[in-house]
Amino acid sequence: MSSIDEIRDARIKKLKLLRDKGINPYPADSKRELSLKEAGVNFDELENKKETKWISGRIMSIRGQGAIVFVTLNDGTALFQGLLKKDVVSEEKFVLWGDVVDIGDFVEIHGTFFKTNRGEKTLEAKDWRMLSKSLRPLPEKWHGLQDIEERYRKRYLDILMNPELQDLFLKKAKFWDVVRNFMKEKGFIEVETPTLETTTGGAEAAPFKTHHNDYDLDVYLRISIGELWQKRLMAAGLPKTFEIGRAYRNEGTSPEHAQEFTNMEFYWAYADYNLGMELVREMYIKIAEEVFGTTKFTAHGHTFDLGSEWERVDYVEKTKEITGVDLLAASEEEMKNKLAELGVKHEGDNRERLTDSLWKYCRKQISGPAFLINHPKLVAPLSKSNPDNSLTVERFQPILAGSEVGNGYSELNDPLDQEERFEAQKKLIDAGDTEAMMPDQEFVEMLEYGMPPTCGFGFGERLFAILTDKPLRETQLFPLMKPRE
């Protein structure tokens, strides 16, 4: 078997042969008149009219011998077969084809449509033209790219050779289309908010830091989709807003975590978390039906039906039921001991991190669909307190297959309460907690002018990954990779 370097050297010689004959192997134009999908859909009419047409695409296979060659073209819309005969395209053009053309090249062929004896739709070429000469061979059809790092690094080949992966990303595009259309149909206005911030708000995560040269100012890539900005729009009198955009979190990679990802957040004035849960359930069912054609899924060893009743799971009660720990009353030492007993590794020894770690252990046992409610105030610094228990808040999180796939609140709009909670977060930062929320005094100032009762909610790519039962990175077109050394 020839090495990649040997194959490349041979193809460079073919490239030179084309140029020696005065043929540009990389022309800027194409004569294409039909996509391959259009050729297939309109085939009967094209065959009957006997008109000649140009079609184009990448060569995925070449087969035949002697004076006949069959090729399969792929232009991203469909596959289509072409046929070249020496006595039809001319001996000179036929010989040139054999001398310079390889699988992986982009070509266009001109001819008439007919069906083979096997009934396969085909274009019989009268002429052909090189559009882009490939210098490296495509992966073998039946094996493709096997190494996962190579697959992610050469995603263009991975997608090209794997129709199921192509379908995955078409579904993902539709996923966000359905979300956007759903929000607009419900009267929400799409907005754009800053991705560079002087303080990161709206979530608890370690940010990426960079420097703004013109202002000589350190800034951060946002960790939420404009939560504190969209709340300002509630104060501005816009009753319903949403944004779909990229968020960045400088933390670990896992099957459910990536440093860069797409999220959607909405904010809804004069609504609370109960109305938010109703809207979110409706939206998730809509996504399931329109993108996947079902509401029933299997993921991470769990099965769930989005069309069934959604249980409401109490954060504190469920944790106590599973671990025996009352998160509101237990000491930090008791929480540490329980985590050690359960074999749960955790980062940070402050009460917030210990609480979160105990809950995550419990969460993995819930198939859903469910809404997690009544979170301890400590883990929700932007959410309204529960009127019946001031130690918990009006927060909700959809749970599917043991994972949180969204986060919403009855948003805190009491400026004095918000300032106190920011102070508590600042103490965590000062103690070394890199994921605690940065205080934003200008946001508190906005609240002092007044913000109406508001429900906010956000979710992201993790939901799509759960519904496809795949790791998050597998559902990203170009996951971040370390450069080759």
URRA-V737600 format. One record per residue. N is the residue number from 1. PHI is phi in whole degrees, -180 to 180 (NA if undefined). Layout:
n:N phi:PHI
n:N phi:PHI
//
This chain:
n:1 phi:NA
n:2 phi:-71
n:3 phi:-77
n:4 phi:-58
n:5 phi:-64
n:6 phi:-66
n:7 phi:-63
n:8 phi:-63
n:9 phi:-61
n:10 phi:-65
n:11 phi:-72
n:12 phi:-65
n:13 phi:-64
n:14 phi:-66
n:15 phi:-61
n:16 phi:-65
n:17 phi:-62
n:18 phi:-60
n:19 phi:-67
n:20 phi:-63
n:21 phi:-88
n:22 phi:79
n:23 phi:-104
n:24 phi:-78
n:25 phi:-78
n:26 phi:-137
n:27 phi:-66
n:28 phi:-82
n:29 phi:-105
n:30 phi:-137
n:31 phi:-93
n:32 phi:-51
n:33 phi:-111
n:34 phi:-141
n:35 phi:-73
n:36 phi:-68
n:37 phi:-66
n:38 phi:-64
n:39 phi:-62
n:40 phi:-71
n:41 phi:-66
n:42 phi:-100
n:43 phi:-58
n:44 phi:-59
n:45 phi:-66
n:46 phi:-64
n:47 phi:-67
n:48 phi:-65
n:49 phi:-77
n:50 phi:58
n:51 phi:-77
n:52 phi:-91
n:53 phi:-138
n:54 phi:-97
n:55 phi:-126
n:56 phi:-138
n:57 phi:166
n:58 phi:-85
n:59 phi:-76
n:60 phi:-99
n:61 phi:-157
n:62 phi:-133
n:63 phi:-147
n:64 phi:125
n:65 phi:-157
n:66 phi:66
n:67 phi:-97
n:68 phi:-134
n:69 phi:-135
n:70 phi:-101
n:71 phi:-132
n:72 phi:-112
n:73 phi:-105
n:74 phi:-136
n:75 phi:-112
n:76 phi:92
n:77 phi:-101
n:78 phi:-173
n:79 phi:-102
n:80 phi:-152
n:81 phi:-95
n:82 phi:-121
n:83 phi:-130
n:84 phi:-116
n:85 phi:-118
n:86 phi:-58
n:87 phi:-81
n:88 phi:-105
n:89 phi:-85
n:90 phi:93
n:91 phi:-62
n:92 phi:-61
n:93 phi:-69
n:94 phi:-68
n:95 phi:-65
n:96 phi:-60
n:97 phi:-54
n:98 phi:-63
n:99 phi:-80
n:100 phi:-123
n:101 phi:-95
n:102 phi:-134
n:103 phi:-59
n:104 phi:106
n:105 phi:-69
n:106 phi:-97
n:107 phi:-135
n:108 phi:-131
n:109 phi:-127
n:110 phi:-124
n:111 phi:178
n:112 phi:-116
n:113 phi:-97
n:114 phi:-156
n:115 phi:-107
n:116 phi:-73
n:117 phi:-60
n:118 phi:-88
n:119 phi:83
n:120 phi:-88
n:121 phi:-65
n:122 phi:-147
n:123 phi:-108
n:124 phi:-87
n:125 phi:-78
n:126 phi:-105
n:127 phi:-159
n:128 phi:-148
n:129 phi:-152
n:130 phi:-77
n:131 phi:-109
n:132 phi:-163
n:133 phi:-83
n:134 phi:-85
n:135 phi:-107
n:136 phi:-122
n:137 phi:-77
n:138 phi:-72
n:139 phi:-60
n:140 phi:-61
n:141 phi:-54
n:142 phi:-88
n:143 phi:-114
n:144 phi:57
n:145 phi:-95
n:146 phi:-96
n:147 phi:-71
n:148 phi:-65
n:149 phi:-67
n:150 phi:-64
n:151 phi:-61
n:152 phi:-71
n:153 phi:-72
n:154 phi:-112
n:155 phi:-60
n:156 phi:-61
n:157 phi:-78
n:158 phi:-59
n:159 phi:-70
n:160 phi:-60
n:161 phi:-92
n:162 phi:-126
n:163 phi:-58
n:164 phi:-66
n:165 phi:-70
n:166 phi:-57
n:167 phi:-63
n:168 phi:-59
n:169 phi:-77
n:170 phi:-66
n:171 phi:-64
n:172 phi:-65
n:173 phi:-61
n:174 phi:-67
n:175 phi:-52
n:176 phi:-74
n:177 phi:-62
n:178 phi:-64
n:179 phi:-60
n:180 phi:-61
n:181 phi:-65
n:182 phi:-61
n:183 phi:-64
n:184 phi:-67
n:185 phi:-64
n:186 phi:-88
n:187 phi:89
n:188 phi:-85
n:189 phi:-96
n:190 phi:-78
n:191 phi:-129
n:192 phi:-126
n:193 phi:-123
n:194 phi:-62
n:195 phi:-99
n:196 phi:-105
n:197 phi:-133
n:198 phi:-83
n:199 phi:-136
n:200 phi:-92
n:201 phi:-125
n:202 phi:97
n:203 phi:-164
n:204 phi:-114
n:205 phi:-163
n:206 phi:-75
n:207 phi:-92
n:208 phi:-88
n:209 phi:-112
n:210 phi:-143
n:211 phi:-126
n:212 phi:-92
n:213 phi:-66
n:214 phi:-63
n:215 phi:-90
n:216 phi:49
n:217 phi:-140
n:218 phi:-75
n:219 phi:-133
n:220 phi:-126
n:221 phi:-73
n:222 phi:-64
n:223 phi:-108
n:224 phi:-134
n:225 phi:-95
n:226 phi:70
n:227 phi:-57
n:228 phi:-70
n:229 phi:-77
n:230 phi:-65
n:231 phi:-66
n:232 phi:-61
n:233 phi:-70
n:234 phi:-64
n:235 phi:-66
n:236 phi:-76
n:237 phi:102
n:238 phi:-87
n:239 phi:-79
n:240 phi:-145
n:241 phi:-133
n:242 phi:-152
n:243 phi:-145
n:244 phi:-113
n:245 phi:-166
n:246 phi:-92
n:247 phi:-124
n:248 phi:-137
n:249 phi:-135
n:250 phi:-88
n:251 phi:-140
n:252 phi:-68
n:253 phi:-98
n:254 phi:-152
n:255 phi:-58
n:256 phi:-118
n:257 phi:-132
n:258 phi:-142
n:259 phi:-79
n:260 phi:-135
n:261 phi:-161
n:262 phi:-99
n:263 phi:-130
n:264 phi:-124
n:265 phi:-130
n:266 phi:-126
n:267 phi:-134
n:268 phi:-135
n:269 phi:-69
n:270 phi:66
n:271 phi:-128
n:272 phi:-115
n:273 phi:-69
n:274 phi:-67
n:275 phi:-65
n:276 phi:-61
n:277 phi:-63
n:278 phi:-62
n:279 phi:-66
n:280 phi:-65
n:281 phi:-58
n:282 phi:-62
n:283 phi:-66
n:284 phi:-65
n:285 phi:-66
n:286 phi:-61
n:287 phi:-59
n:288 phi:-60
n:289 phi:-69
n:290 phi:-81
n:291 phi:-91
n:292 phi:-112
n:293 phi:72
n:294 phi:-159
n:295 phi:-110
n:296 phi:-104
n:297 phi:-141
n:298 phi:-126
n:299 phi:-156
n:300 phi:54
n:301 phi:82
n:302 phi:-105
n:303 phi:-122
n:304 phi:-155
n:305 phi:-128
n:306 phi:-63
n:307 phi:-82
n:308 phi:-85
n:309 phi:-67
n:310 phi:-98
n:311 phi:-65
n:312 phi:-105
n:313 phi:-104
n:314 phi:-81
n:315 phi:-53
n:316 phi:-71
n:317 phi:-65
n:318 phi:-66
n:319 phi:-64
n:320 phi:-66
n:321 phi:-61
n:322 phi:-86
n:323 phi:-109
n:324 phi:83
n:325 phi:-99
n:326 phi:-89
n:327 phi:-62
n:328 phi:-85
n:329 phi:-117
n:330 phi:-67
n:331 phi:-79
n:332 phi:-64
n:333 phi:-66
n:334 phi:-63
n:335 phi:-67
n:336 phi:-62
n:337 phi:-63
n:338 phi:-66
n:339 phi:-62
n:340 phi:-65
n:341 phi:-63
n:342 phi:-81
n:343 phi:73
n:344 phi:-97
n:345 phi:-79
n:346 phi:-147
n:347 phi:-105
n:348 phi:85
n:349 phi:-113
n:350 phi:-77
n:351 phi:-61
n:352 phi:-63
n:353 phi:-68
n:354 phi:-65
n:355 phi:-61
n:356 phi:-63
n:357 phi:-67
n:358 phi:-65
n:359 phi:-65
n:360 phi:-61
n:361 phi:-62
n:362 phi:-73
n:363 phi:-57
n:364 phi:-62
n:365 phi:-95
n:366 phi:-107
n:367 phi:-79
n:368 phi:80
n:369 phi:-73
n:370 phi:-150
n:371 phi:-110
n:372 phi:-80
n:373 phi:-135
n:374 phi:60
n:375 phi:-69
n:376 phi:-60
n:377 phi:-56
n:378 phi:-57
n:379 phi:-98
n:380 phi:-142
n:381 phi:-72
n:382 phi:-115
n:383 phi:-109
n:384 phi:-65
n:385 phi:-71
n:386 phi:-72
n:387 phi:-64
n:388 phi:-90
n:389 phi:-157
n:390 phi:-70
n:391 phi:-84
n:392 phi:-122
n:393 phi:-131
n:394 phi:-88
n:395 phi:-121
n:396 phi:-141
n:397 phi:-136
n:398 phi:-65
n:399 phi:-117
n:400 phi:-134
n:401 phi:52
n:402 phi:76
n:403 phi:-126
n:404 phi:-84
n:405 phi:-125
n:406 phi:150
n:407 phi:-157
n:408 phi:-143
n:409 phi:-140
n:410 phi:-80
n:411 phi:-67
n:412 phi:-69
n:413 phi:-126
n:414 phi:-89
n:415 phi:-63
n:416 phi:-72
n:417 phi:-63
n:418 phi:-63
n:419 phi:-64
n:420 phi:-63
n:421 phi:-71
n:422 phi:-62
n:423 phi:-63
n:424 phi:-65
n:425 phi:-66
n:426 phi:-63
n:427 phi:-64
n:428 phi:-65
n:429 phi:-62
n:430 phi:-62
n:431 phi:-87
n:432 phi:104
n:433 phi:-78
n:434 phi:-79
n:435 phi:-104
n:436 phi:-66
n:437 phi:-82
n:438 phi:-73
n:439 phi:-63
n:440 phi:-133
n:441 phi:-70
n:442 phi:-68
n:443 phi:-68
n:444 phi:-61
n:445 phi:-60
n:446 phi:-60
n:447 phi:-63
n:448 phi:-67
n:449 phi:-76
n:450 phi:112
n:451 phi:-129
n:452 phi:-67
n:453 phi:-52
n:454 phi:-143
n:455 phi:-106
n:456 phi:-121
n:457 phi:-154
n:458 phi:-144
n:459 phi:-155
n:460 phi:-150
n:461 phi:-61
n:462 phi:-59
n:463 phi:-61
n:464 phi:-62
n:465 phi:-63
n:466 phi:-64
n:467 phi:-67
n:468 phi:-98
n:469 phi:55
n:470 phi:-134
n:471 phi:-61
n:472 phi:-57
n:473 phi:-62
n:474 phi:-65
n:475 phi:-93
n:476 phi:-101
n:477 phi:-59
n:478 phi:-134
n:479 phi:-62
n:480 phi:-61
n:481 phi:-127
n:482 phi:-67
n:483 phi:-62
n:484 phi:-63
n:485 phi:-82
//
